[in-house]
Amino acid sequence: MIDPALAGRVVLVTGADRGIGAAIALAFARQGARVAMHYFPDGEAPPEGVSWAHYTGSTARAHERLEALTAEGAAGVHAVPADLRDPSAPREMLHEVREKLGPVDVLVNNAAHCETPDGADGLDFAGLGRHYTVNLFAPATLTALLAEQGRPASVVHISTDAARAFPNQVGYGTSKAALEAHTRAAAIDLGPAGIRVNAVAPGPVQTGWMSDELVAEATPAIPLRRVGTPSDIADAVVFLSSAQASWITGQVMQVAGGHAL
């Protein structure tokens, strides 16, 4: 890309304090964007018998990331703590970003909830509610509120390449499949307003959660013969938000090295 035209743009990335979200925020900072980094506030214990997958929030880690974004050339940075299970969080978060950095030009819905157990034989209302609230309700609400700004924008959802069938992670997988359905519907509804809505569906990405044994097990199923890195996903998100993608909307881009084709 010669000029993705992202310098000075206001970008809100949810779940941006580590992993894929941190890489996305960093990639936009390197383009000279103004980056608002959402993170989940310092933690809480999961309900009895439930484990949160991957990680919980950290205020200290979030502020370390802010310093890194500034060092990488971000035109402005701001950290926004919010619990996306709270129905008031999306509106409050967008208001805070507008006050600190300006109207949002790019919204990246990366934050996700994943817990175990999550098999089809053990689902309950509470677990499904946690998955769908963070993985669908919050991104869909943020997108609707973004449209209220009355100006063109880009939305990129982060899904998963296993959204079509995710055994043993049914609440997580089906909530991501619903997010992909939202991508297509919102692209049609919001296109006349100049708002593009796309999604990136990562394959197996090493963010610290994969053991050497799991990497070795996963690699033969990936045609390009390696697991992904957070920057692989970030590059795709930057492209979909760029001037070069200005006529792309309603698409789910699988970024997975050929995994799960």
C-alpha positions in Angstrom: 0.0 0.0 0.0 1.4 3.3 -1.0 -0.7 5.4 1.3 -3.5 3.8 3.4 -4.6 7.3 4.4 -4.8 6.5 8.1 -2.6 9.2 9.5 -4.5 11.3 12.0 -7.6 9.0 11.9 -9.2 8.0 15.2 -9.2 4.3 15.7 -10.9 2.5 18.6 -9.7 -1.1 19.2 -11.5 -3.2 21.8 -9.5 -5.7 23.8 -6.3 -4.0 22.9 -4.0 -4.5 25.9 -2.4 -7.8 24.6 -2.4 -10.4 21.9 -4.1 -9.7 18.6 -5.7 -6.5 19.9 -2.4 -5.1 20.9 -0.9 -5.9 17.5 -3.8 -4.2 15.8 -3.4 -1.0 17.9 0.4 -1.0 17.2 -0.2 -1.4 13.5 -2.5 1.7 13.4 0.0 3.6 15.6 2.7 3.0 13.0 0.4 4.5 10.4 0.2 7.7 12.5 -3.4 7.1 13.6 -4.9 8.4 16.9 -5.5 5.2 18.8 -8.0 4.6 21.6 -7.2 1.3 23.3 -10.1 -0.4 25.2 -9.3 -2.9 27.9 -11.2 -5.0 30.4 -10.7 -3.6 33.9 -8.8 -5.4 36.6 -10.3 -8.7 37.2 -12.9 -10.7 38.8 -13.1 -14.4 39.6 -15.1 -16.6 37.2 -18.2 -18.3 38.5 -17.7 -21.6 40.3 -16.9 -24.4 37.8 -16.1 -22.0 35.0 -12.7 -20.9 33.6 -12.0 -17.7 31.6 -9.9 -18.6 28.6 -6.7 -16.8 27.6 -6.6 -13.8 30.0 -8.3 -11.2 32.1 -7.8 -7.4 32.1 -4.8 -5.5 33.5 -4.7 -1.7 34.0 -0.9 -1.8 34.4 -0.5 -3.7 31.1 -2.8 -1.3 29.3 -0.8 1.7 30.4 2.4 -0.1 29.3 0.8 -0.5 25.9 0.0 3.2 25.7 3.6 4.1 26.1 4.5 1.6 23.3 1.9 3.1 21.0 3.3 6.6 21.5 6.8 5.4 20.8 5.7 3.8 17.6 4.3 7.1 16.2 0.6 7.3 17.2 -0.7 10.8 16.7 -2.6 10.5 20.0 -3.4 7.7 22.4 -6.0 7.1 25.1 -6.9 4.0 27.2 -10.5 3.2 27.9 -11.4 0.7 30.6 -14.8 -0.9 30.1 -16.7 -4.0 30.9 -18.5 -4.8 27.6 -21.1 -6.9 29.5 -22.5 -3.6 30.8 -25.2 -2.3 28.4 -24.1 1.3 29.1 -20.4 0.6 28.2 -20.6 1.1 24.4 -22.1 4.5 24.5 -19.9 5.7 27.4 -16.8 4.4 25.6 -17.5 6.1 22.3 -18.4 9.4 24.1 -15.0 9.3 26.0 -13.1 8.6 22.8 -14.8 11.5 21.1 -13.9 13.8 24.0 -10.3 12.8 24.1 -9.4 12.1 20.4 -12.3 13.0 18.2 -15.1 11.1 16.3 -14.2 7.5 15.6 -13.1 6.8 12.0 -12.2 3.1 12.5 -13.8 0.7 14.9 -12.1 -2.7 15.5 -14.3 -5.0 17.5 -11.6 -7.4 18.8 -12.6 -8.0 22.4 -14.0 -11.4 23.0 -15.3 -13.7 25.7 -14.3 -17.3 25.8 -14.8 -19.7 28.6 -14.8 -23.4 29.5 -16.7 -25.7 29.7 -18.5 -24.8 26.5 -19.6 -28.1 25.0 -23.0 -28.7 23.5 -24.0 -31.0 26.3 -23.2 -28.4 29.1 -24.6 -25.1 27.8 -26.6 -22.9 30.1 -28.2 -19.5 29.9 -25.6 -17.8 31.9 -22.6 -19.0 29.9 -24.3 -18.3 26.6 -25.3 -14.9 27.8 -21.7 -14.0 28.6 -20.5 -15.2 25.2 -23.2 -13.5 23.2 -23.1 -10.2 25.2 -19.4 -9.6 24.6 -19.0 -11.3 21.2 -22.1 -10.0 19.5 -24.2 -7.6 21.5 -21.4 -5.2 22.3 -19.9 -5.1 18.7 -23.3 -4.7 17.2 -24.2 -1.9 19.6 -20.9 -0.1 19.1 -21.5 -0.3 15.4 -25.0 1.2 15.7 -23.7 4.0 17.9 -20.9 4.7 15.4 -23.5 5.2 12.8 -25.1 7.9 14.9 -22.0 10.1 14.3 -23.4 10.7 10.8 -20.1 10.3 9.0 -18.3 7.7 6.9 -16.3 5.1 8.9 -14.9 1.6 8.8 -15.8 -1.3 11.1 -13.8 -4.5 11.3 -15.0 -7.4 13.5 -12.6 -10.1 14.6 -14.2 -13.5 14.2 -12.6 -16.9 14.0 -12.1 -19.3 11.0 -13.8 -22.0 13.0 -17.1 -20.1 13.3 -18.8 -22.5 10.9 -18.3 -25.4 13.4 -16.4 -25.1 16.7 -17.0 -28.4 18.7 -16.5 -28.1 22.5 -16.6 -24.3 22.2 -20.2 -23.9 21.1 -21.2 -20.6 22.8 -18.0 -19.0 21.6 -18.2 -20.4 18.0 -21.9 -19.7 17.5 -21.5 -16.1 18.8 -18.7 -15.5 16.3 -20.9 -17.0 13.5 -23.6 -14.5 14.5 -21.0 -11.7 14.4 -20.2 -12.7 10.8 -23.9 -12.6 10.0 -24.0 -9.1 11.5 -21.1 -8.1 9.2 -23.1 -8.8 6.1 -26.4 -7.3 7.3 -24.8 -4.2 8.7 -22.8 -3.7 5.5 -26.0 -3.5 3.5 -27.8 -1.3 6.0 -25.0 1.2 6.6 -23.4 1.3 3.2 -25.5 4.2 2.0 -24.1 6.2 5.0 -20.5 5.5 3.9 -19.9 3.0 6.7 -18.1 -0.2 5.6 -18.4 -3.3 7.8 -16.0 -6.2 7.3 -14.6 -9.1 9.4 -11.3 -10.9 9.8 -11.5 -14.6 10.7 -8.1 -15.7 12.2 -6.9 -19.3 12.2 -4.7 -20.6 15.0 -2.6 -17.6 16.2 0.1 -17.9 18.8 -0.5 -15.2 21.4 1.1 -17.2 24.2 -1.7 -19.7 24.8 -0.4 -22.5 22.5 2.1 -24.9 23.9 4.9 -26.3 21.7 2.9 -29.6 21.5 -0.2 -27.8 20.3 1.7 -25.8 17.7 3.2 -29.1 16.4 -0.3 -30.6 16.3 -1.9 -27.7 14.5 0.8 -27.0 11.9 0.1 -30.0 9.6 -3.5 -28.8 9.1 -2.3 -25.4 7.9 -1.3 -25.4 4.2 1.3 -22.7 4.7 2.8 -24.8 7.5 2.9 -22.3 10.3 0.6 -20.9 13.0 -0.3 -17.3 12.7 1.2 -14.3 14.5 -0.8 -11.3 15.9 0.8 -9.1 13.2 -0.7 -11.3 10.5 -4.1 -10.4 11.7 -3.2 -6.7 12.3 -2.0 -6.3 8.7 -5.3 -7.6 7.4 -7.3 -5.2 9.6 -5.2 -2.2 8.5 -5.8 -3.2 4.9 -9.6 -3.4 5.4 -9.5 0.0 7.1 -7.4 1.6 4.4 -8.1 3.8 1.4 -7.2 0.8 -0.8 -10.2 -1.1 0.6 -12.7 1.7 0.1 -15.0 -0.5 -2.1 -14.9 -3.5 0.1 -17.7 -4.2 2.5 -19.7 -7.1 3.9 -16.7 -9.5 3.6 -15.3 -12.1 6.0 -11.6 -12.4 5.2 -10.1 -15.6 6.4 -6.5 -15.0 7.6 -5.4 -18.5 8.5 -2.7 -19.7 6.2 -5.3 -21.9 4.5 -6.6 -23.5 7.7 -10.2 -24.6 7.8 -10.8 -24.0 4.1 
